[in-house]
């Protein structure tokens, strides 16, 4: 038998298609495509700037930590805040308000700063140690809609140190707990 080129080409395409189909069928038969249950569940960490761990850290009693905190360490941690705030007496507002006299003072304490409506609406509340701890844990959780983009301080020791530092940045520091 003598086959033309076109017949040979057609037969080779047909055999190739049968091989692909057969291999696919055989592979599907031999290998299960249903996913297996994982051997153990791993909790995913939230990558949103410590927000998940900050929320978990909120119930910590901050008062003993503030009493034992070192304001000098708080000044170092406050370095994260310096991009937007200063705590100098008579210092100008920056992206955020000046934080002189903030501890024990009212929310929205600076008359020369334009606060978000959320913080401005809290002007009758006082920045107590507990309020500052809650705010520094997660500003977005404490005041949804705030203009502050900082994710918060997840470590209670860091929050206590910053609060101890800010306590000293005042004309009349609030008494320690």
C-alpha positions as CSV (number, residue, x, y, z in Angstrom):
1,X,0.0,0.0,0.0
2,X,1.2,3.4,-0.9
3,X,-0.1,6.4,1.1
4,X,0.1,10.0,0.0
5,X,1.6,12.7,2.2
6,X,-1.8,14.1,3.2
7,X,-3.0,10.7,4.3
8,X,0.1,10.1,6.4
9,X,-0.3,13.6,7.9
10,X,-3.9,12.9,8.8
11,X,-3.2,9.5,10.3
12,X,-0.4,11.0,12.5
13,X,-2.7,13.8,13.7
14,X,-5.4,11.2,14.5
15,X,-2.9,8.9,16.4
16,X,-1.5,12.0,18.3
17,X,-5.1,13.0,19.3
18,X,-5.8,9.4,20.5
19,X,-2.6,9.5,22.6
20,X,-3.4,12.8,24.2
21,X,-7.0,11.7,25.0
22,X,-5.8,8.3,26.3
23,X,-3.1,9.7,28.5
24,X,-5.6,12.3,29.9
25,X,-8.2,9.6,30.6
26,X,-5.6,7.3,32.2
27,X,-4.2,10.1,34.3
28,X,-7.7,11.1,35.5
29,X,-8.5,7.5,36.4
30,X,-5.3,6.9,38.4
31,X,-5.0,10.3,40.2
32,X,-7.7,11.7,42.4
33,X,-8.5,15.4,41.8
34,X,-10.5,15.9,45.0
35,X,-8.5,18.0,47.5
36,X,-7.4,16.2,50.7
37,X,-8.1,17.8,54.1
38,X,-5.0,19.5,55.5
39,X,-3.2,17.6,58.3
40,X,-3.4,20.6,60.5
41,X,-4.9,24.1,60.4
42,X,-2.6,27.0,60.5
43,X,-4.0,30.4,61.5
44,X,-3.1,33.1,59.1
45,X,-1.5,36.3,60.5
46,X,-3.1,39.5,59.5
47,X,-0.7,41.5,57.4
48,X,-2.5,44.9,57.9
49,X,0.2,46.5,60.1
50,X,-0.4,44.6,63.3
51,X,-4.1,45.3,63.4
52,X,-5.0,41.7,64.3
53,X,-2.5,41.4,67.0
54,X,-3.3,44.9,68.2
55,X,-6.9,44.0,68.7
56,X,-5.9,40.9,70.6
57,X,-3.7,43.0,72.8
58,X,-6.4,45.5,73.8
59,X,-7.6,43.7,77.0
60,X,-4.2,44.0,78.7
61,X,-4.3,46.1,81.9
62,X,-2.1,49.0,80.9
63,X,-1.9,50.8,84.3
64,X,0.8,48.7,85.9
65,X,2.8,48.9,82.7
66,X,2.6,52.7,82.6
67,X,3.7,52.9,86.3
68,X,6.8,50.8,85.5
69,X,7.4,52.3,82.0
70,X,10.6,54.3,81.2
71,X,9.8,57.7,79.5
72,X,13.2,57.6,77.8
73,X,12.1,54.3,76.1
74,X,8.8,55.9,75.2
75,X,10.7,58.8,73.6
76,X,12.4,56.2,71.4
77,X,9.2,54.5,70.4
78,X,7.6,58.0,69.8
79,X,10.1,58.2,67.0
80,X,7.5,56.3,64.9
81,X,5.0,59.2,65.6
82,X,7.4,62.0,64.8
83,X,6.7,61.9,61.1
84,X,3.3,63.4,61.8
85,X,3.4,64.7,65.4
86,X,5.6,66.6,67.8
87,X,5.2,66.9,71.5
88,X,7.2,70.1,72.1
89,X,5.7,72.9,74.2
90,X,4.4,75.5,71.7
91,X,5.4,73.3,68.8
92,X,3.5,73.7,65.5
93,X,0.9,71.2,64.3
94,X,2.2,68.9,61.5
95,X,0.2,66.3,59.6
96,X,-1.1,65.5,63.1
97,X,-1.7,67.8,66.0
98,X,1.0,68.8,68.6
99,X,0.7,66.4,71.5
100,X,1.9,68.7,74.3
101,X,-0.6,68.4,77.2
102,X,-2.5,65.6,75.5
103,X,-2.5,63.2,78.5
104,X,-5.5,64.2,80.7
105,X,-6.6,66.7,78.1
106,X,-9.7,66.6,75.9
107,X,-9.9,64.8,72.6
108,X,-9.5,67.4,69.8
109,X,-7.5,69.5,72.2
110,X,-5.7,71.7,69.7
111,X,-7.8,74.7,68.6
112,X,-5.5,75.2,65.6
113,X,-5.8,71.7,64.1
114,X,-8.6,70.4,61.9
115,X,-9.5,67.0,63.2
116,X,-11.5,64.3,61.5
117,X,-15.2,64.5,62.3
118,X,-14.9,61.3,64.4
119,X,-12.2,62.8,66.8
120,X,-13.9,66.2,66.7
121,X,-17.1,64.6,67.9
122,X,-15.2,63.2,70.9
123,X,-14.2,66.6,72.2
124,X,-16.0,66.0,75.5
125,X,-14.0,62.9,76.3
126,X,-10.6,63.0,78.1
127,X,-7.4,61.4,76.9
128,X,-7.1,59.1,80.0
129,X,-4.4,56.4,80.2
130,X,-7.0,53.8,79.2
131,X,-8.3,56.0,76.3
132,X,-4.8,56.5,75.0
133,X,-4.0,52.8,75.3
134,X,-7.1,52.0,73.3
135,X,-6.3,54.6,70.6
136,X,-2.6,53.6,70.3
137,X,-3.6,49.9,70.0
138,X,-5.5,50.6,66.8
139,X,-6.5,54.2,65.9
140,X,-8.8,52.9,63.1
141,X,-10.7,50.6,65.5
142,X,-10.9,53.2,68.2
143,X,-12.1,56.0,65.9
144,X,-13.4,54.5,62.6
145,X,-13.0,57.2,59.9
146,X,-10.0,58.9,61.6
147,X,-7.5,60.6,59.3
148,X,-4.7,58.9,61.1
149,X,-3.2,56.2,58.9
150,X,-0.9,54.7,61.6
151,X,-1.8,51.0,62.3
152,X,-1.1,51.2,66.0
153,X,1.4,49.8,68.5
154,X,0.9,46.1,69.1
155,X,3.1,45.7,72.1
156,X,1.6,46.8,75.4
157,X,5.1,47.8,76.7
158,X,5.5,50.1,73.8
159,X,2.1,51.7,74.3
160,X,2.9,52.2,78.0
161,X,6.3,53.7,77.3
162,X,4.8,56.2,74.8
163,X,2.0,57.1,77.2
164,X,4.7,57.6,80.0
165,X,6.7,59.8,77.6
166,X,3.6,61.9,76.6
167,X,2.6,62.2,80.3
168,X,5.9,64.1,80.9
169,X,5.2,66.4,77.9
170,X,2.8,68.5,79.9
171,X,2.7,71.6,82.1
172,X,1.1,69.6,84.9
173,X,1.5,65.8,84.3
174,X,-1.4,63.6,85.2
175,X,-0.7,61.5,88.4
176,X,0.6,58.0,87.8
177,X,-1.8,55.2,88.5
